[in-house]
């Protein structure tokens, strides 16, 4: 057994049901793992006009899924299979691809970099001028991908199939009391919302002092940017933006060395 994280407490801002494999890896390294989901995903209500556009997904040139949740909530609206009719389906990352294939949605393309930038680099090799691109996504999704596609000359149809909200107090109050009594050593944030909601839930006001003796881990550049916007430093940022890649990155680093370096920078 690898005891690299012995006596360390790792808090993941994701439900255990969505991170069971990663939790097991951390526990095998000696860590105590707390799964504390700081976001809640809910289905959006779409008007008839958006539902009509979504139902014609196979009339587009490209269909882009940027997350597992995008696939899941697309399928809640579109329950029957249709012939693809030439639409190319792009997924941001291996997990999203796997989720699509489990829903019988055949995936054509996955960018090397699991991000909006990766998709834009991928589509730069295609002529997307005047092509129709459908993006079913989160209501609070960043505009980087849409803006970049429009700059390439594409017609972009963005339909918010789900939303990201704060969990109700009763959903986390008991776990919150337990967490306040246990200081996590490593905090893993999965999205900008997971970080911002963590600050609200834990009522973090003096951020520099609160995070002083904790390692901050971020999945993705957008998450890192949200953290750094609060004048905090991200200690670990994996090159591949998946939870397992992030956990593997944590396993590479020496906790004490990073913490010492962090204390010298404050």
C-alpha positions in Angstrom: 0.0 0.0 0.0 1.2 3.5 -0.9 1.0 5.7 2.2 2.0 8.9 0.5 -1.1 10.7 1.8 -1.2 9.0 5.2 -3.1 11.1 7.8 -4.0 13.7 5.1 -7.6 14.7 4.6 -8.8 15.4 1.1 -12.0 17.2 0.4 -13.6 16.7 -3.1 -16.4 19.1 -4.1 -18.2 16.3 -5.9 -20.6 13.6 -4.8 -19.1 10.2 -3.8 -21.4 8.5 -6.4 -19.6 10.6 -9.1 -16.1 10.0 -7.8 -16.0 6.5 -6.3 -13.0 5.3 -8.3 -11.0 8.4 -7.5 -11.9 8.2 -3.8 -10.6 4.7 -3.7 -7.3 5.7 -5.2 -6.8 8.4 -2.6 -7.8 6.1 0.2 -5.3 3.5 -1.0 -2.6 6.1 -0.6 -3.7 6.6 3.1 -5.9 9.7 2.7 -9.2 10.2 4.5 -11.6 11.5 1.8 -14.6 13.8 2.3 -17.1 14.0 -0.6 -18.8 17.4 -0.2 -20.8 18.4 -3.4 -21.0 22.2 -3.3 -23.1 22.4 -6.5 -26.4 20.9 -7.5 -27.4 20.2 -11.1 -31.0 20.7 -12.1 -32.8 20.4 -15.4 -33.7 23.6 -17.2 -37.2 24.4 -18.3 -37.1 25.0 -22.1 -39.8 26.8 -24.0 -41.4 25.3 -27.1 -39.1 27.1 -29.5 -35.9 25.8 -27.8 -37.4 22.3 -27.6 -38.1 22.4 -31.3 -34.5 23.4 -32.1 -33.1 20.7 -29.8 -35.3 18.0 -31.3 -33.7 18.9 -34.7 -30.2 18.1 -33.4 -29.4 15.9 -36.4 -30.0 18.8 -38.8 -26.9 20.6 -37.5 -23.4 20.1 -38.9 -21.8 19.7 -35.4 -23.2 18.8 -32.0 -20.8 19.6 -29.1 -21.0 18.1 -25.6 -18.8 19.9 -23.2 -19.5 17.8 -20.1 -21.1 14.6 -18.8 -24.0 16.6 -17.6 -24.6 18.1 -21.0 -25.0 14.6 -22.4 -27.2 13.5 -19.5 -29.6 16.4 -19.7 -29.7 16.4 -23.5 -30.9 12.9 -23.2 -33.6 13.9 -20.7 -35.1 16.0 -23.5 -34.2 13.8 -26.5 -35.2 10.3 -25.4 -35.5 8.6 -28.8 -32.6 7.8 -31.2 -32.4 9.4 -34.6 -30.2 8.8 -37.6 -27.2 11.2 -37.3 -27.7 12.4 -40.9 -24.1 13.5 -41.1 -23.9 15.6 -38.0 -20.4 15.3 -36.4 -20.5 14.8 -32.6 -17.7 16.3 -30.5 -17.1 15.5 -26.9 -14.8 17.5 -24.5 -12.8 14.6 -22.9 -12.9 10.9 -22.4 -15.5 10.9 -19.6 -17.9 12.9 -21.8 -17.3 10.5 -24.7 -18.0 7.5 -22.5 -21.2 9.1 -21.2 -22.3 9.7 -24.8 -21.6 6.2 -25.9 -23.5 4.8 -22.9 -26.5 6.8 -24.3 -26.0 5.3 -27.7 -24.7 8.6 -29.1 -21.8 7.8 -31.5 -18.9 10.2 -31.0 -16.8 11.4 -34.0 -14.2 13.7 -32.4 -12.5 14.3 -29.1 -9.9 17.1 -28.9 -6.4 16.5 -27.5 -6.9 19.2 -24.9 -10.1 18.7 -22.9 -11.3 22.3 -23.0 -13.0 25.0 -25.1 -9.5 25.9 -26.5 -9.0 22.2 -27.4 -12.3 22.2 -29.4 -11.5 25.4 -31.2 -8.1 24.1 -32.1 -9.7 20.9 -33.4 -12.3 22.8 -35.5 -9.7 25.2 -36.9 -8.8 22.2 -39.1 -12.3 22.1 -40.5 -14.0 24.8 -42.6 -16.8 25.8 -40.2 -17.7 28.9 -42.1 -21.5 29.1 -42.2 -21.8 25.7 -40.5 -24.5 25.2 -37.9 -23.2 24.1 -34.5 -25.5 23.0 -31.6 -24.2 23.3 -28.0 -26.5 21.9 -25.3 -24.9 23.0 -22.1 -25.1 24.7 -18.7 -27.0 27.9 -18.3 -23.9 29.5 -16.7 -21.4 28.1 -19.3 -18.6 30.5 -20.2 -18.8 32.1 -23.7 -15.3 31.3 -24.8 -16.3 28.4 -27.0 -19.3 30.1 -28.6 -17.3 33.3 -29.2 -14.4 31.4 -30.7 -16.7 29.4 -33.1 -18.4 32.6 -34.2 -15.0 34.1 -35.0 -14.4 31.0 -37.2 -17.6 32.0 -39.1 -20.0 29.3 -37.6 -23.6 29.8 -36.7 -23.8 28.8 -33.0 -27.0 27.6 -31.3 -26.6 27.5 -27.6 -29.4 25.8 -25.6 -29.1 25.7 -21.8 -30.4 22.2 -20.9 -29.3 22.3 -17.3 -28.3 24.8 -14.6 -25.8 24.8 -11.7 -27.2 25.9 -8.3 -26.3 26.0 -4.7 -27.5 22.9 -2.7 -30.3 23.6 -0.2 -29.0 24.1 3.4 -30.7 21.0 4.6 -28.8 18.9 2.0 -25.4 19.7 3.5 -25.9 21.1 7.1 -25.0 17.8 8.9 -21.9 17.2 6.7 -20.9 20.8 7.1 -20.7 20.5 10.9 -18.5 17.4 10.6 -16.2 19.2 8.1 -15.8 22.3 10.4 -14.5 20.0 13.1 -12.0 18.5 10.6 -9.5 20.7 8.8 -8.9 19.4 5.2 -5.3 19.3 4.1 -6.1 19.2 0.4 -9.1 20.8 -1.4 -10.1 19.7 -4.8 -12.4 22.0 -6.8 -14.0 20.7 -9.9 -15.5 23.9 -11.4 -15.7 27.7 -10.8 -19.1 27.2 -9.2 -17.8 24.5 -6.9 -15.2 26.9 -5.6 -17.4 29.9 -5.3 -20.1 27.9 -3.5 -17.6 26.5 -1.1 -16.7 30.0 0.0 -20.3 30.7 0.7 -21.2 27.4 2.4 -18.1 27.5 4.7 -18.5 31.3 5.1 -14.8 31.9 4.2 -14.1 35.6 4.5 -10.4 35.8 5.3 -9.4 33.7 2.3 -5.6 34.0 2.5 -5.6 32.9 6.1 -8.1 30.1 5.6 -6.2 28.5 2.7 -2.8 29.1 4.2 -2.2 25.6 5.3 -4.2 23.9 2.6 -3.3 22.7 -0.8 -5.6 24.0 -3.5 -6.2 21.7 -6.5 -8.2 22.8 -9.5 -9.6 20.9 -12.5 -9.4 23.0 -15.6 -8.1 26.5 -16.4 -11.5 28.1 -15.8 -11.6 26.7 -12.3 -8.0 27.9 -11.7 -9.0 31.4 -13.0 -11.9 31.7 -10.6 -9.6 30.7 -7.7 -6.8 33.1 -8.8 -9.4 35.9 -9.2 -9.7 35.7 -5.4 -6.0 36.3 -5.0 -5.3 32.7 -4.2 -2.7 30.4 -5.7 -3.6 27.1 -7.3 -1.0 24.5 -6.1 -1.9 21.7 -8.5 -3.5 22.0 -12.0 -3.4 18.9 -14.2 -2.8 19.1 -17.9 -5.8 16.8 -18.6 -9.0 18.1 -17.1 -10.5 14.9 -15.6 -11.0 13.9 -12.0 -8.8 10.8 -12.3 -6.0 12.8 -13.9 -6.2 15.3 -11.1 -6.0 12.6 -8.5 -3.0 11.1 -10.2 -1.4 14.5 -10.2 -1.9 14.8 -6.5 -0.2 11.5 -6.0 2.9 12.8 -7.8 3.6 15.7 -5.5 5.1 15.8 -2.1 2.6 17.4 0.2 5.1 18.8 2.7 7.3 20.3 0.0 4.4 22.2 -1.6 3.1 23.4 1.7 6.6 24.7 2.7 7.0 26.5 -0.6 3.5 27.9 -0.2 4.4 29.3 3.3 7.5 31.0 1.9 5.4 32.8 -0.8 3.0 34.3 1.7 
